[in-house]
């Protein structure tokens, strides 16, 4: 069984991608594809939460780590 997503990426190459994270703070690597190549993109875990229609529980917001603060 595939694990349920609990986070959503905002900004960057994986914008809108749902993913599963297992930590509360820091930076995580999110698997993504660009031009058919698999990549791992850095996203920062935030304290923000958003509701998504696929889940009753709000998702953690991940922001693109390469974006200017």
C-alpha positions in Angstrom: 0.0 0.0 0.0 1.4 3.4 -1.0 1.7 5.9 1.9 -0.8 8.8 2.0 0.6 12.2 1.2 0.8 14.7 4.1 2.5 17.6 2.5 2.2 19.9 -0.6 5.0 21.7 -2.4 4.5 25.4 -3.2 6.7 27.1 -5.8 9.6 25.7 -7.7 9.7 22.7 -10.1 7.4 20.5 -8.0 4.7 23.2 -7.4 1.4 21.5 -6.3 3.0 18.0 -5.9 1.7 16.0 -3.0 4.3 14.1 -1.0 4.9 12.2 2.2 7.3 13.7 4.8 8.4 12.1 8.1 9.9 15.1 10.0 8.6 18.4 11.4 11.4 20.9 10.6 14.2 21.3 8.2 14.7 20.6 4.5 13.5 17.6 2.6 14.3 16.2 -0.8 11.2 15.8 -3.0 11.4 13.4 -6.0 10.3 15.2 -9.2 10.8 14.8 -12.9 12.0 17.4 -15.4 12.3 16.6 -19.1 11.9 12.9 -18.3 14.8 12.9 -15.9 14.3 12.0 -12.2 15.4 14.8 -9.9 15.4 15.5 -6.2 14.4 19.1 -5.3 15.0 20.7 -1.9 11.9 22.0 -0.1 11.7 23.7 3.3 9.1 22.5 5.8 7.0 25.3 7.1 4.5 25.7 10.0 1.7 26.5 7.5 -1.1 24.1 6.9 -3.6 24.0 4.0 -6.7 21.9 3.3 -6.7 19.8 0.2 -9.8 18.0 -1.2 -8.1 14.6 -1.1 -7.7 14.6 2.7 -9.7 15.5 5.9 -6.4 16.4 7.6 -4.6 19.6 6.5 -1.3 19.2 4.6 2.0 20.7 5.7 3.2 23.4 3.2 6.7 22.9 1.8 8.3 25.9 0.1 11.0 25.7 -2.5 14.4 26.0 -0.8 16.0 27.7 -3.8 13.6 30.6 -3.8 14.7 33.9 -2.2 13.3 34.3 1.3 
